[in-house]
Amino acid sequence: MKADNTFEYFIFMDIGGGTVVKGNWEQISTDSIKLNTFEQPKNPSTTYSGKINPDRIDNVKITIQDLELPLAAAFIVINNQNEGKAADVNGVVELKAKEIKTITYHYLGQKETIKIDNPNFNEIEITVRDLDLNAVPRFLTNKIMVLNKGKLFFNDRYSLKKTNLKNKQWK
């Protein structure tokens, strides 16, 4: 952390190795700061467009891609159902449904739910935000750190649970 509100952060991810990301920090409360790396995604948020095709009855066609390529094999779930389907090599999936309220995609460990504003859309094209799929993250966007007992911690709602090695389950 530097006085000019910039930072350098060394991230080490074991197999992924390590890297230094650089950016700006901003104090957002007495015990919290927000980090943004200089390198940011080109497409920071997921968008969609939809239309109503009168020839399509009781099913929906969803096309999913990023700015460059279709997301082949992205797993698509609609309306928070238990079942879904993987997109084909063109990022296209067709599912039986009369209306769509939400679409959730799962892709290479990433997951996002998109709320659809018109449940009558039956052809939807989704362009997902830039996914940072590297083992070591390239960018931090509005990443919150909290001061606790004189140390800064990421506020990811994640806590490392320690275990007693005497209770190990393996040999």
Secondary structure, 3 states (H helix, E strand, C coil): CCCCCEEEEEEECHHHCEEEEEEEEEEEECCEEEEEECCCCCCCCCEEEEECCCCCCCEEEEEEECCCCECCCCEEEECCCCCCEECCCCCEEEEECCCCCEEEEEECCEEEEEECCCCCCCEEEEECCCCCCCCCCCCCCCEEEEEECCEEEECCCCCCCCCCHHHCCCC
